Amino acid sequence: MRTFKFLSILLIVVMVLSACTTGAAAKKEIKIAILAPLSGSQPSFGQMTRDGALLAIEEWNAKGGVLDSKIVAVVEDSQCTPDPAVNAANKVIDQDKVHYIIGEVCSKASIPISEIANAKKVVQISPTSTNPDVTVDKEGKTKDFIFRACFIDPFQGKVGAKFAIENLKAKTAFIMVDQANDYVKGLASFFEASFKEMGGTIVGTESYTGKDTDFSAILAKVADAKPDVVYLPDYYNVVNLVAKQAKEKGINASFIGGDGWDSSDLDTAAADGGYFTNHYSPDDPRPEVQNFLKAFGAKYKNDKGEAKVPDALAALAYDATNLMIQAIKEAGTDDAVKVKDALVKINFKGVSGTITFDAQHNPVKSATILAVKDGKVKFEAVVNP
């Protein structure tokens, strides 16, 4: 009996020591939060953002992770709205103890997140928020820990105006704007200033709300003004409604917008003949683009089992995540202060171009113009301001 007890105790000791050894040998983890709108009015934006970021993390982990650590994604639905975004940011920082955030998509959500992240010294890279206030505070000072992977509204507005005047030979423009949406309002303002500066004339500006579904009163004014182009820098869900109603009224002016048009849910029949500024095109032959397309299509399939084609949201989230992890690698430590210092001086070849950062943590790169034609979104031009 004593021999049996001794052997039993010895076995338990061996098991405990084995468990301790296994725990000690377990791979370390570095957490990266992905904050994106997985519900609400722009779910396709959030899904593509999440999928692009997860692909980048998966590829790094397949190569051994970073700093001998496994990269763990913490995904939260921030809904493209301030309050849910703030709740998500506080949750991942305070409860999940993340040092790095990819997100948000919408500027109105990224701005409040940036204030929290910067105060708590957490590095944030927004893939797609183009409002200047994301990386700059009210006093005009750059937020040390906040970056973005996309170009900003002044650049995008200027590019849109330049394309309208130089490529479409437009002399007049009508602007539609949701005054409650910082993204829309910012793009409209910068387009207007640039269009006038380049010799164009604004023949009308009309406001609407994000909850409007009937745009007939505004479109009647567009029809009367007969502009060469209509600037509608809103998200695809609004564009679908406006463009369809414009066609029903026989309005033939070219609609132009920003990267908010870029979605698989864009009604290409309604938006046919329109153009929008964007961050990349799948038609770009660069190996960074083509390799990304293959990897994304291999991982993600549509309802028919076909390879999904990533939009700019996915491409920018992929770039943002790779930028973050590359900076962690170059910093050589899981230290947010040193990682943000590495980002400041990084030179990175991404899907959306070769990226360096200016003094306000905005990437320096060109813009792509995409055309909506014959049910498809096609590459039209590359424009530098």
C-alpha positions in Angstrom: 0.0 0.0 0.0 2.8 2.4 0.9 4.6 1.7 -2.4 1.3 2.4 -4.2 0.9 5.7 -2.4 4.5 6.7 -3.0 4.1 6.0 -6.7 0.9 7.9 -6.8 2.5 10.9 -5.2 5.5 10.7 -7.5 3.2 10.6 -10.5 1.4 13.8 -9.3 4.7 15.6 -8.7 5.9 14.6 -12.2 2.6 15.9 -13.8 2.8 19.2 -11.9 6.4 19.7 -12.9 5.5 18.8 -16.5 2.7 21.3 -16.5 4.9 24.1 -15.2 7.5 23.3 -17.8 4.9 23.4 -20.6 3.6 26.7 -19.3 7.1 28.2 -19.1 7.7 27.1 -22.7 4.4 28.4 -24.0 4.8 31.1 -26.7 4.4 34.7 -25.5 1.6 36.8 -26.9 1.2 40.3 -28.3 -2.3 41.5 -28.5 -3.6 43.8 -31.3 -7.1 45.1 -31.2 -9.2 45.5 -34.3 -12.0 48.0 -33.8 -14.4 48.1 -36.8 -18.2 48.5 -37.5 -19.5 45.0 -37.7 -23.1 46.2 -37.2 -24.9 49.5 -37.8 -25.1 51.3 -41.1 -21.7 50.3 -42.6 -21.2 46.6 -41.8 -19.4 45.8 -45.1 -16.8 48.4 -44.2 -16.2 46.6 -40.8 -16.1 43.1 -42.3 -13.5 44.0 -44.9 -11.4 45.9 -42.4 -11.5 43.0 -40.0 -10.7 40.5 -42.7 -7.7 42.5 -44.1 -6.3 42.9 -40.6 -6.8 39.2 -39.7 -5.1 38.1 -42.9 -2.0 40.1 -42.0 -1.9 38.7 -38.5 -2.3 35.2 -39.8 0.6 35.6 -42.3 2.9 36.9 -39.5 2.0 34.1 -37.2 2.6 31.6 -40.0 6.2 32.9 -40.1 6.6 32.7 -36.3 4.9 35.9 -35.1 6.9 38.8 -34.0 9.6 39.1 -31.2 9.2 35.3 -30.6 5.5 36.0 -29.7 2.2 34.9 -31.2 0.1 37.8 -32.3 -3.5 37.6 -30.9 -6.3 39.6 -32.4 -8.9 41.2 -30.2 -11.9 42.1 -32.4 -14.6 44.5 -31.2 -17.7 46.0 -32.9 -17.3 49.8 -32.7 -20.2 50.5 -35.1 -18.7 53.6 -36.8 -20.3 55.6 -34.0 -18.7 57.6 -31.1 -20.2 56.0 -28.0 -19.8 52.3 -29.1 -16.3 53.2 -30.3 -15.3 54.7 -27.0 -16.7 51.7 -25.1 -14.8 49.3 -27.4 -11.5 51.3 -26.9 -11.8 51.4 -23.1 -12.6 47.7 -23.1 -9.6 46.5 -25.2 -7.2 48.9 -23.3 -8.4 48.4 -19.7 -9.6 44.8 -19.8 -7.7 43.1 -22.6 -4.6 45.2 -21.9 -3.7 45.8 -25.6 -1.0 48.3 -26.5 -1.9 48.5 -30.2 -5.2 49.3 -32.0 -6.1 49.0 -35.7 -9.2 51.1 -36.3 -11.6 52.7 -36.5 -13.0 53.0 -40.0 -15.1 56.2 -39.6 -13.5 59.5 -38.5 -16.3 60.2 -36.1 -15.4 57.0 -34.3 -11.6 57.2 -34.7 -11.4 60.8 -33.3 -12.7 59.9 -29.8 -10.8 56.6 -29.8 -7.6 58.6 -30.6 -8.1 60.8 -27.6 -8.3 57.8 -25.3 -5.4 55.9 -27.0 -3.1 58.9 -27.0 -3.8 59.7 -23.3 -3.1 56.0 -22.3 -0.1 55.7 -24.6 -1.6 53.1 -26.8 -0.5 53.1 -30.5 -3.4 53.5 -32.9 -3.4 53.2 -36.7 -6.6 54.0 -38.4 -6.8 52.3 -41.8 -9.3 54.6 -43.3 -10.3 57.6 -41.2 -9.4 60.6 -43.4 -10.4 63.6 -41.2 -7.3 65.6 -40.2 -8.4 65.7 -36.5 -7.7 62.0 -36.1 -4.0 62.6 -35.7 -4.0 66.3 -34.7 -5.5 67.8 -31.6 -7.5 71.1 -31.4 -4.4 73.1 -30.8 -2.9 71.7 -34.0 -0.4 69.4 -32.2 0.3 65.9 -33.6 -1.0 63.2 -31.3 2.2 61.2 -30.5 0.6 57.7 -30.6 -1.9 58.1 -33.4 -1.3 57.3 -37.1 -3.3 56.5 -40.2 -2.7 54.4 -43.3 -4.9 56.4 -45.7 -4.5 59.9 -47.2 -6.5 62.7 -45.6 -9.5 64.7 -46.6 -7.7 67.8 -47.8 -5.6 65.6 -50.2 -8.6 63.6 -51.3 -10.8 66.7 -51.8 -8.1 68.3 -53.9 -7.5 65.2 -56.0 -11.3 65.0 -56.7 -11.4 68.6 -57.8 -8.3 68.2 -59.9 -9.7 65.1 -61.6 -13.1 66.9 -62.3 -11.4 69.9 -63.9 -8.5 68.3 -65.7 -9.9 64.9 -66.7 -13.6 65.6 -66.9 -13.2 69.2 -68.1 -15.8 70.3 -65.6 -16.4 74.0 -65.1 -19.3 73.9 -62.7 -20.1 71.7 -59.6 -23.0 71.1 -57.2 -22.1 69.9 -53.7 -24.3 67.7 -51.5 -23.3 67.4 -47.9 -24.4 65.8 -44.6 -23.4 68.6 -42.1 -23.6 66.2 -39.2 -20.9 63.9 -40.6 -17.3 65.1 -40.2 -16.0 62.9 -43.0 -18.6 64.2 -45.5 -18.3 67.8 -44.3 -14.5 67.8 -44.5 -14.3 66.3 -48.0 -17.0 68.7 -49.3 -15.1 71.7 -47.8 -11.8 70.8 -49.3 -13.3 69.9 -52.7 -15.1 73.3 -52.8 -11.9 75.2 -51.9 -9.8 73.4 -54.5 -12.4 73.5 -57.2 -12.7 77.3 -56.9 -8.9 77.7 -56.7 -8.5 75.8 -60.0 -11.0 78.1 -61.7 -14.3 76.1 -61.3 -17.6 77.5 -60.1 -19.9 76.0 -57.4 -23.4 76.5 -58.6 -25.1 75.1 -55.5 -24.6 73.5 -52.1 -27.4 71.6 -50.3 -27.4 69.8 -46.9 -29.2 66.6 -45.9 -29.2 64.3 -42.8 -27.9 60.8 -42.6 -31.4 59.5 -41.9 -32.9 61.0 -45.1 -34.1 58.6 -47.8 -35.9 61.1 -50.1 -33.6 63.5 -51.9 -36.0 64.7 -54.5 -36.0 68.4 -53.3 -32.2 68.6 -53.5 -32.1 66.8 -56.8 -34.7 69.2 -58.3 -32.2 72.0 -57.5 -29.4 70.0 -59.1 -31.6 69.5 -62.2 -32.2 73.3 -62.4 -28.5 74.2 -61.9 -27.3 71.8 -64.6 -23.8 71.3 -63.1 -21.1 69.4 -65.0 -20.4 67.3 -61.8 -22.1 66.6 -58.5 -19.8 66.1 -55.6 -21.3 63.5 -53.2 -18.6 62.5 -50.7 -20.7 60.2 -48.5 -20.8 56.4 -47.8 -22.1 53.9 -50.3 -25.5 53.5 -48.5 -26.3 57.2 -49.1 -24.8 57.1 -52.6 -27.0 54.2 -53.6 -30.2 56.2 -52.7 -29.1 59.5 -54.2 -27.7 58.1 -57.4 -30.8 56.0 -58.1 -33.1 58.9 -57.5 -30.9 61.1 -59.7 -31.2 58.7 -62.6 -35.0 58.5 -62.2 -35.0 62.3 -62.6 -32.9 62.1 -65.7 -29.9 63.9 -64.2 -26.9 63.3 -66.4 -24.1 65.1 -64.4 -21.2 62.9 -63.3 -21.3 62.1 -59.6 -17.9 62.2 -57.9 -17.2 61.0 -54.4 -14.6 59.8 -51.9 -13.4 56.5 -50.6 -16.7 56.0 -48.8 -18.1 54.7 -52.1 -15.8 51.8 -52.0 -17.9 48.8 -51.0 -19.2 45.5 -52.5 -22.6 46.9 -51.6 -22.3 49.9 -53.9 -25.2 49.9 -56.3 -23.1 50.0 -59.5 -26.2 50.3 -61.7 -27.4 53.5 -59.9 -23.8 54.9 -59.6 -22.9 54.1 -63.2 -21.0 57.0 -64.8 -19.7 58.1 -61.4 -16.1 58.3 -60.1 -14.5 58.2 -56.7 -11.1 58.7 -55.2 -9.6 55.6 -53.6 -6.5 54.1 -52.1 -5.7 51.2 -54.5 -7.0 49.3 -57.4 -6.9 45.5 -57.9 -5.8 46.2 -61.4 -2.4 47.5 -60.2 0.2 45.0 -61.4 2.6 45.6 -58.5 3.5 42.3 -56.7 2.4 43.7 -53.4 -1.1 44.1 -54.8 -1.3 40.9 -56.7 0.1 38.8 -53.9 -2.4 40.3 -51.5 -5.3 39.6 -53.9 -4.3 35.9 -54.1 -3.9 35.5 -50.4 -7.2 37.3 -49.6 -9.1 35.3 -52.2 -7.7 32.0 -50.9 -8.8 32.8 -47.4 -12.2 34.5 -48.0 -15.0 33.2 -50.2 -18.4 34.7 -51.2 -21.7 32.8 -50.9 -20.9 31.1 -54.2 -17.6 29.8 -53.0 -15.7 32.2 -55.2 -12.6 34.1 -54.1 -13.6 37.5 -52.7 -11.9 40.6 -54.2 -10.7 42.9 -51.4 -11.8 46.5 -51.5 -9.7 49.5 -50.3 -11.0 48.9 -46.7 -9.4 45.5 -46.7 -6.2 46.7 -48.4 -5.7 49.6 -45.9 -6.4 47.4 -42.9 -3.9 44.9 -44.2 -1.4 47.7 -44.7 -2.1 49.2 -41.3 -1.7 45.9 -39.5 1.5 45.1 -41.3 2.8 48.6 -40.5 2.1 48.1 -36.8 3.7 44.6 -36.6 6.7 45.8 -38.7 7.2 48.7 -36.3 7.0 46.3 -33.3 9.7 44.2 -35.0 11.9 47.2 -35.8 11.4 48.6 -32.2 12.6 45.2 -31.0 10.3 45.3 -28.0 6.7 45.2 -26.9 6.9 48.9 -25.8 4.3 51.3 -27.3 6.6 54.3 -26.8 9.4 52.7 -28.9 6.9 51.3 -31.4 5.5 54.7 -32.1 9.0 56.0 -32.5 9.7 53.2 -35.1 6.5 54.2 -37.0 7.7 57.8 -37.3 10.7 56.8 -39.4 9.3 53.7 -41.1 9.6 53.1 -44.9 7.1 50.5 -45.8 6.1 49.0 -49.2 2.3 48.3 -48.9 -0.6 47.3 -51.1 -1.7 51.0 -51.2 1.8 52.2 -52.1 5.1 53.0 -50.5 4.4 54.6 -47.1 6.3 57.1 -45.0 4.8 59.4 -42.5 4.8 63.2 -42.5 5.0 65.3 -39.3 1.3 64.8 -38.6 1.5 61.0 -39.0 -0.3 61.0 -42.4 1.1 58.7 -45.1 2.7 60.3 -48.1 1.4 58.7 -51.3 -0.7 59.2 -54.4 -4.4 58.6 -55.0 -6.3 56.3 -57.4 -9.4 57.3 -59.3 -11.9 54.6 -59.9 -14.8 54.7 -62.4 -18.2 53.0 -62.1 -19.0 51.6 -65.5 -21.1 48.7 -66.9 -21.8 47.2 -63.5 -18.2 47.2 -62.4 -15.7 49.5 -60.6 -12.7 50.0 -62.9 -9.3 51.7 -62.6 -9.4 55.2 -64.2 -6.3 57.2 -63.3 -3.6 57.9 -60.7 -3.6 61.6 -59.5 -1.1 63.5 -57.6 -2.1 66.9 -56.1 
